[in-house]
Amino acid sequence: METTAHMLPLGGDWMMSFLLGLTSGLHCLGMCGGIVGALTLSLSSEVRSNRLTLSLYLLAINSGRLFSYVLAGIGAGLIGQGTFQITGPAMGHPILQSFSSIILMVTGLYLTGRFPYLALLEHAGIPLWSRFEPWFRRLIPVRSWGRGMLLGLIWGWLPCFLVYSSLLRSLATATPMQGGLTMMAFGIGTLPANLATGFLTGYMMQWRKAAWMRWSVGLFFVAAGLVTLPRP
């Protein structure tokens, strides 16, 4: 039990996952913003005209998406737990911690926009998404909260490099519970950009085009990865 507890991420790790989700809008706003816009337009005029009702529908859709993230994080944590048990605590902890730090650095380089070839990793999820996409389309238009939550569950499997990055960090936690919580923190961080489809999205689109913003965020994650690398 002591070795497992030693692997649990501190609050700072959850905060890092939250920040990763929060800044994901710099890259994913074009794709996810388009989805949110299409889903919003698919709602009835009565729903769209009532801000409270519209917010509840969007919250239901995003709740389903976050639930998928948590399920994926639990699965990744189970895989990490198996790896930790095979290697043993002495090797497992530095290996998984190094893996998590490297993922942060790679993600930072990706956000700078200078390493677009890393987006090729998103293609790995296309075969899985191709199976989900027909169901996704059938649920549009969204006519109920339950239908919206189900659509969000499917949306959670849309290929995205930053989702994969957070999922790999969940693997490094080596516990199902912490893996799920790591993905939950990431998902909560993505909510502002996906829920605020008007005012905030406009500002984030401007930030997305600013090279200094991409570099600042990217270098922050690179530095965080270097700082968290285990030392001999």
C-alpha positions in Angstrom: 0.0 0.0 0.0 2.9 2.4 0.7 4.3 2.0 -2.8 1.0 2.7 -4.4 0.4 5.7 -2.2 3.8 7.0 -3.2 2.6 7.0 -6.8 -0.4 9.1 -6.2 -0.1 12.5 -8.0 0.0 15.6 -5.8 -2.5 18.4 -6.2 0.1 20.1 -8.5 -0.2 17.3 -11.0 -4.0 17.6 -11.1 -3.5 21.4 -11.5 -1.1 20.7 -14.4 -3.8 18.5 -16.0 -6.4 21.3 -15.5 -4.0 23.8 -17.1 -3.4 21.5 -20.0 -7.2 21.3 -20.6 -7.6 25.0 -20.1 -4.9 25.8 -22.7 -6.1 23.1 -25.1 -8.4 25.8 -26.6 -5.3 27.3 -28.3 -5.1 24.2 -30.5 -8.5 22.5 -30.4 -10.8 25.5 -30.6 -11.1 25.2 -34.3 -12.3 21.6 -34.1 -14.3 21.6 -30.9 -15.6 25.1 -31.4 -17.1 24.0 -34.7 -18.7 21.0 -33.0 -20.2 23.1 -30.2 -21.4 25.6 -32.8 -23.1 22.8 -34.9 -24.6 21.3 -31.8 -26.0 24.6 -30.6 -27.6 25.3 -34.0 -29.1 21.8 -33.9 -31.1 22.8 -30.8 -34.6 24.2 -31.2 -35.1 27.9 -31.4 -36.9 27.8 -28.0 -33.8 26.3 -26.4 -31.4 28.6 -28.0 -33.4 31.7 -27.1 -33.3 30.8 -23.4 -29.8 31.2 -22.0 -30.4 29.0 -18.9 -31.9 26.1 -20.9 -29.1 26.4 -23.5 -26.5 26.3 -20.8 -28.1 23.2 -19.3 -28.1 21.4 -22.7 -24.4 22.3 -23.3 -23.6 21.2 -19.7 -25.3 17.8 -20.4 -23.3 17.3 -23.6 -20.0 18.2 -21.9 -20.8 16.1 -18.9 -21.0 13.1 -21.2 -17.7 14.0 -22.7 -16.0 14.3 -19.3 -17.5 10.9 -18.3 -15.7 9.3 -21.3 -12.5 11.0 -20.3 -12.8 9.6 -16.8 -13.5 6.1 -18.1 -10.4 6.3 -20.4 -8.3 7.6 -17.5 -9.4 4.7 -15.3 -8.4 2.3 -18.1 -5.0 4.0 -18.5 -4.4 3.9 -14.7 -5.1 0.2 -14.7 -2.4 -0.3 -17.5 0.0 1.8 -15.5 -0.7 -0.2 -12.4 0.1 -3.4 -14.2 3.4 -1.9 -15.4 4.2 -0.7 -11.9 3.6 -4.2 -10.5 5.8 -5.8 -13.2 8.8 -3.4 -12.8 8.5 -3.1 -9.0 8.6 0.2 -7.0 12.3 0.8 -7.3 12.1 1.0 -11.1 8.4 1.7 -11.6 8.2 5.1 -9.9 11.1 6.8 -11.8 10.1 5.2 -15.1 6.5 6.4 -14.9 7.4 9.8 -13.5 10.0 10.3 -16.3 7.3 9.2 -18.8 4.8 11.8 -17.4 7.5 14.5 -17.5 8.4 13.7 -21.1 4.8 13.8 -22.1 4.5 17.4 -20.7 7.6 18.5 -22.7 6.4 16.9 -25.9 3.0 18.6 -25.4 4.7 21.9 -24.8 6.6 21.6 -28.1 3.4 20.7 -29.9 1.6 23.8 -28.5 4.4 26.1 -29.9 3.2 25.2 -33.4 6.7 24.3 -34.5 6.2 20.6 -34.4 3.0 20.0 -36.4 4.1 16.5 -37.3 3.1 15.4 -33.7 -0.5 15.8 -34.9 0.1 12.6 -36.9 -0.4 10.8 -33.5 -4.0 11.8 -33.7 -4.4 9.5 -36.7 -4.0 6.6 -34.4 -7.5 7.2 -33.0 -9.2 7.6 -36.4 -10.1 3.9 -36.8 -11.9 4.0 -33.4 -13.6 7.3 -34.1 -14.8 6.0 -37.5 -16.9 3.4 -35.6 -18.4 6.1 -33.3 -19.0 8.8 -35.9 -22.2 7.3 -37.4 -23.8 7.1 -34.0 -22.6 10.7 -33.3 -24.4 12.0 -36.4 -27.6 10.0 -35.6 -27.9 11.9 -32.3 -28.1 15.2 -34.0 -30.3 17.2 -33.6 -30.2 17.1 -29.8 -33.8 17.0 -28.6 -33.3 16.1 -24.9 -30.7 16.3 -22.1 -30.3 12.5 -22.1 -29.6 12.5 -25.9 -27.1 15.3 -25.4 -25.3 13.4 -22.7 -25.1 10.3 -24.9 -23.8 12.4 -27.7 -21.1 13.8 -25.3 -20.1 10.3 -24.4 -19.3 9.6 -28.0 -17.7 13.0 -28.5 -15.2 12.2 -25.8 -13.5 9.7 -28.2 -12.8 12.2 -30.9 -9.1 11.9 -31.8 -7.1 14.7 -30.1 -3.3 14.9 -29.3 -3.9 16.8 -26.1 -6.4 14.3 -24.9 -3.9 11.6 -25.6 -1.2 13.5 -23.7 -3.4 13.8 -20.6 -4.3 10.1 -21.0 -0.7 9.1 -21.1 -0.2 11.1 -17.9 -3.1 9.2 -16.4 -1.2 6.0 -17.2 1.8 7.3 -15.3 -0.3 7.6 -12.1 -0.4 3.8 -11.9 -3.8 3.7 -10.2 -7.3 3.6 -11.7 -8.7 6.2 -9.3 -5.9 8.7 -9.9 -6.0 8.1 -13.6 -9.7 8.9 -13.7 -9.2 12.0 -11.5 -6.3 13.2 -13.8 -8.6 13.0 -16.8 -11.4 14.7 -14.9 -9.1 17.6 -14.1 -8.2 17.8 -17.8 -11.8 17.7 -18.8 -12.9 20.4 -16.4 -10.1 22.6 -17.8 -11.7 22.3 -21.3 -15.1 23.4 -20.1 -14.6 27.2 -20.4 -13.8 27.2 -24.1 -16.5 24.6 -24.9 -19.3 26.2 -22.8 -18.7 29.8 -23.5 -19.4 29.7 -27.3 -19.7 33.4 -27.7 -17.7 36.0 -25.8 -14.8 33.9 -24.5 -14.5 31.9 -27.7 -13.9 35.1 -29.6 -11.1 36.1 -27.3 -9.5 32.6 -27.4 -9.5 32.7 -31.2 -7.5 35.9 -31.1 -5.1 34.3 -28.6 -4.8 31.2 -30.7 -3.4 33.3 -33.6 -0.9 35.0 -31.3 2.6 33.4 -31.6 3.7 34.8 -28.3 0.7 33.1 -26.6 1.5 29.7 -28.1 5.1 29.9 -27.3 4.5 31.1 -23.7 2.1 28.2 -23.0 4.3 25.7 -24.8 7.5 26.7 -23.0 5.6 26.6 -19.7 4.8 22.9 -20.2 8.4 22.2 -21.4 9.8 23.8 -18.2 7.2 21.9 -16.1 8.4 18.7 -17.6 12.0 19.4 -17.0 11.3 20.4 -13.4 9.4 17.2 -12.7 11.9 14.9 -14.2 13.2 12.5 -11.4 16.7 13.2 -10.2 19.3 10.5 -9.3 
